[in-house]
Amino acid sequence: MNIQKEHEEKIEEIQLLEQSLQSLLQQKQRFQNEQIEIENALNELNKTKSKPYKIINGIMFEAEPEDLKKELFSKKEVIDIRIKSINKQEQEKRKKAEILQKEVLKGIKS
């Protein structure tokens, strides 16, 4: 395999890593937005004195505040885990891309 072909493959791999990173960042942003919504809902639940309502399939039901809090905390935990997982994947992809970039630059200079 000639050096030029090797560099092209590494550049393609870097491009794929960057696309994958973009996708991860979009997912992370969606989860962070959802996390903010959950935190806002929990704050409102703590402030309100009246009975809260929950919407399921377009139908509004009266709900117990403690049940809603448990559900929201559970959702928040799942989202936190997903964000941590995405952060880990993001770090790994960035490191791999950085290594490939250094290899390509080193190959181009020599």
MOZICOR-V809690 format. One record per residue. N is the residue number from 1. RES is the residue in three letters. PSI is psi in degrees with one decimal (none if undefined). OMEGA is omega in radians with two decimals (NA if undefined). Layout:
n={N,N}
res={RES,RES}
psi={PSI,PSI}
omega={OMEGA,OMEGA}
This chain:
n={1,2,3,4,5,6,7,8,9,10,11,12,13,14,15,16,17,18,19,20,21,22,23,24,25,26,27,28,29,30,31,32,33,34,35,36,37,38,39,40,41,42,43,44,45,46,47,48,49,50,51,52,53,54,55,56,57,58,59,60,61,62,63,64,65,66,67,68,69,70,71,72,73,74,75,76,77,78,79,80,81,82,83,84,85,86,87,88,89,90,91,92,93,94,95,96,97,98,99,100,101,102,103,104,105,106,107,108,109,110}
res={MET,ASN,ILE,GLN,LYS,GLU,HIS,GLU,GLU,LYS,ILE,GLU,GLU,ILE,GLN,LEU,LEU,GLU,GLN,SER,LEU,GLN,SER,LEU,LEU,GLN,GLN,LYS,GLN,ARG,PHE,GLN,ASN,GLU,GLN,ILE,GLU,ILE,GLU,ASN,ALA,LEU,ASN,GLU,LEU,ASN,LYS,THR,LYS,SER,LYS,PRO,TYR,LYS,ILE,ILE,ASN,GLY,ILE,MET,PHE,GLU,ALA,GLU,PRO,GLU,ASP,LEU,LYS,LYS,GLU,LEU,PHE,SER,LYS,LYS,GLU,VAL,ILE,ASP,ILE,ARG,ILE,LYS,SER,ILE,ASN,LYS,GLN,GLU,GLN,GLU,LYS,ARG,LYS,LYS,ALA,GLU,ILE,LEU,GLN,LYS,GLU,VAL,LEU,LYS,GLY,ILE,LYS,SER}
psi={128.4,162.5,-39.6,-45.7,-39.8,-43.1,-42.0,-40.9,-39.7,-38.9,-41.2,-40.7,-39.2,-42.6,-41.4,-39.6,-40.6,-38.9,-42.1,-39.5,-42.4,-44.0,-44.8,-42.2,-36.3,-43.7,-44.7,-42.5,-40.9,-44.0,-38.1,-39.1,-42.4,-39.0,-42.5,-42.6,-41.5,-43.6,-40.1,-41.8,-41.7,-40.8,-43.8,-38.6,-37.1,-29.1,-36.6,146.0,-20.4,168.8,132.2,163.2,155.0,137.3,125.7,119.0,42.1,2.3,132.0,128.4,145.2,140.1,159.7,132.5,-41.2,-36.9,-41.6,-41.4,-45.4,-44.0,-44.2,-41.1,-38.3,-46.0,-41.3,-40.7,-43.8,-44.0,-40.4,-43.0,-42.2,-42.0,-41.9,-41.6,-43.6,-41.3,-41.2,-46.3,-41.0,-46.0,-46.1,-43.6,-39.3,-42.6,-45.0,-43.0,-40.0,-43.4,-45.4,-40.5,-42.4,-40.7,-43.3,-46.5,-40.4,-43.0,-35.7,-39.0,-31.0,none}
omega={-3.12,-3.05,-3.13,-3.13,3.12,3.11,3.13,3.13,3.12,3.11,3.08,3.12,3.09,3.13,3.09,3.10,3.13,3.09,3.12,3.09,3.11,3.13,3.11,-3.13,3.09,3.09,-3.13,3.14,3.09,3.13,3.10,3.08,3.12,3.11,3.12,3.12,3.13,3.12,3.10,3.12,3.11,3.10,3.13,3.10,3.14,-3.11,-2.95,3.09,-3.10,3.14,3.10,3.11,3.13,3.13,3.09,-3.14,3.08,3.13,-3.10,3.13,3.02,-3.08,3.07,-3.11,-3.11,3.10,3.11,3.13,3.13,-3.14,-3.14,3.10,3.11,3.10,-3.13,3.11,3.13,-3.14,3.10,3.13,3.13,3.14,3.10,3.13,3.12,3.11,3.13,3.11,-3.14,3.13,-3.12,-3.13,3.11,3.12,-3.13,3.12,3.13,3.12,3.13,3.12,3.12,3.12,3.14,3.13,3.11,3.13,3.14,-3.11,-3.08,NA}
